[in-house]
Amino acid sequence: MSEAELWLKSAADAFAHLRAGKWFLAASVKDARRVVTLCKTQTFAKQMDCEREFEKDQKLAGFEDAFGNYHVALWRWVWRATPPEVIDRLNEARYDLPDAPETASHLAIAHHEYMLWRAIFVTGMKKGEGFNPAHYRYFAEHAKDADHLGDDGLFKIASQRKWNFKKAKVQVGRKPTERQTITCLLVCWLAGGLWRTTSRQQQMDAVKKCWPDFPPYSLEAITTAQKRLGLRWHPAPA
């Protein structure tokens, strides 16, 4: 069994436990990240109403490699989006829990869930979701954790309800539409089957199907976002 297949089996086993309402004992921090990746991808698929297609995709040749590639790209993006002080607070976090392997495993999963949740929320605010009530419902998911960690930066962003596209231009040369395209690919790439498309047009059609509420994207925008994230087609288009 290849390393990619072992990764996928570990994440799939973990997801089966979590789906049944049971804790999963991650053997390492890397395993914890893989658990969070698969669980979040499953959530994306459910939100886009393509859960059955995602389950079928997991049986296709090439999915293991696609999962590994997506996993690396996703967490590279999360680490870049997470301030060093937040990582320090997560590392220093102390809870009234027993000192046991299970505790370390659960905390590793919880900490990575928080980092991913935070990156998605902050990115959403910066691309104009400050006027979307559903985005604040998403914020409520881990608001207590943010308060426990003393993540003041997050609450400052949450309080800036009037984030708009003009204010979102915080990086030179980076437009809000580019940020939206990156977010869309992260959500749709594995869960929506973009990894197995064989042409750029098929990719655009899949994006429209998965996320019809998003604005139209150009071929150039999707190409740039895919290269920036390091996402690869499996198999590569002819």
Secondary structure, 3 states (H helix, E strand, C coil): CCHHHHHHHHHHHHHHHHHCCCCCCCCCHHHHHHHHHHHHHHHHHHHCCCHHHHHHHCCCCCHHHHHHHHHHHHHHHHHHHCCHHHHHHHHHCCCCCCCCHHHHHHHHHHHHHHHHHHHHHHHHHHCCHHHCHHHHHHHHCCHHHHHHHCCHHHHHHHHCCCCCCCCCCCCCCCCHHHHHHHHHHHHHCCCCCHHHCCCHHHHHHHHHHHCCCCCCCCHHHHHHHHHHHCCCCCCCCC
